[in-house]
Amino acid sequence: MVDRDWQDWKVLRAIPTGPSVPSETYDWLLEYAKSKQIPFIFLEREREDGRFTVSHLKALGPTSFAEDVNKAPNLNDTFWGLAEGE
């Protein structure tokens, strides 16, 4: 999903139909986000007894985005896996 908002940021968001975004799709979306200079937010999910039980929201983006994530209320390291984009 493009043109989504998180705080004051326009972001690219990916929600997989399985446990994670397929690697080829992930690579394409990451390159697209870099070319548009927007953060990339995606889910990774854990499966237990055939059901998805836990979702981990991860994000890649510029340093200023990481700083905003770190300042956001009610977010913690178990919720966001944050890395700086190239």
C-alpha positions as CSV (number, residue, x, y, z in Angstrom):
1,M,0.0,0.0,0.0
2,V,1.4,3.3,-1.0
3,D,0.6,6.8,0.2
4,R,-0.2,5.6,3.7
5,D,0.4,7.9,6.7
6,W,2.3,7.2,9.9
7,Q,2.6,10.2,12.1
8,D,3.7,13.0,9.7
9,W,5.3,10.6,7.2
10,K,4.0,9.1,4.0
11,V,5.1,5.5,4.0
12,L,5.0,2.3,1.9
13,R,3.3,-0.4,3.8
14,A,3.4,-4.2,3.1
15,I,1.1,-6.7,4.8
16,P,2.0,-10.3,3.8
17,T,-0.6,-13.0,3.2
18,G,1.7,-15.5,4.9
19,P,4.3,-15.1,7.6
20,S,6.5,-12.6,5.7
21,V,6.7,-10.7,2.5
22,P,8.3,-12.9,-0.2
23,S,11.9,-12.0,-0.7
24,E,11.6,-10.9,-4.3
25,T,8.6,-8.7,-3.4
26,Y,10.5,-7.3,-0.3
27,D,13.5,-6.5,-2.5
28,W,11.3,-4.7,-5.1
29,L,9.4,-2.8,-2.4
30,L,12.6,-1.7,-0.7
31,E,14.1,-0.4,-3.9
32,Y,10.8,1.4,-4.7
33,A,10.8,3.0,-1.2
34,K,14.4,4.1,-1.6
35,S,13.7,5.6,-5.0
36,K,10.8,7.6,-3.6
37,Q,12.7,8.5,-0.4
38,I,9.8,7.1,1.8
39,P,10.0,4.8,4.8
40,F,9.1,1.1,4.2
41,I,6.9,-0.5,6.9
42,F,6.1,-4.2,6.8
43,L,4.8,-7.1,9.0
44,E,6.4,-10.4,9.9
45,R,4.1,-12.9,11.7
46,E,4.6,-15.9,13.8
47,R,2.4,-19.0,13.3
48,E,1.3,-21.3,16.2
49,D,-1.0,-24.3,15.8
50,G,-1.7,-23.2,12.2
51,R,-2.7,-19.6,13.2
52,F,-0.9,-16.4,13.1
53,T,-0.5,-15.4,16.7
54,V,2.0,-12.5,16.9
55,S,2.8,-9.8,14.4
56,H,6.0,-7.8,14.4
57,L,5.9,-4.4,12.7
58,K,9.3,-3.6,11.1
59,A,10.4,-0.4,9.4
60,L,13.3,0.8,7.3
61,G,13.9,4.5,6.6
62,P,16.0,7.5,7.0
63,T,17.6,8.5,10.3
64,S,14.9,11.2,10.9
65,F,12.2,8.6,10.5
66,A,14.0,6.4,13.1
67,E,14.1,9.3,15.5
68,D,10.4,9.9,15.1
69,V,9.7,6.2,15.8
70,N,11.8,6.3,18.9
71,K,9.9,9.3,20.2
72,A,6.5,7.8,19.5
73,P,4.4,7.0,22.5
74,N,3.5,3.3,23.2
75,L,6.1,1.9,20.8
76,N,8.9,-0.3,21.9
77,D,11.7,-2.5,20.5
78,T,9.4,-5.6,20.5
79,F,7.0,-3.7,18.3
80,W,9.4,-2.0,15.9
81,G,12.4,-3.6,14.3
82,L,14.0,-0.5,13.0
83,A,17.0,-0.1,10.6
84,E,18.4,2.7,8.7
85,G,17.8,2.5,4.9
86,E,20.7,2.9,2.5
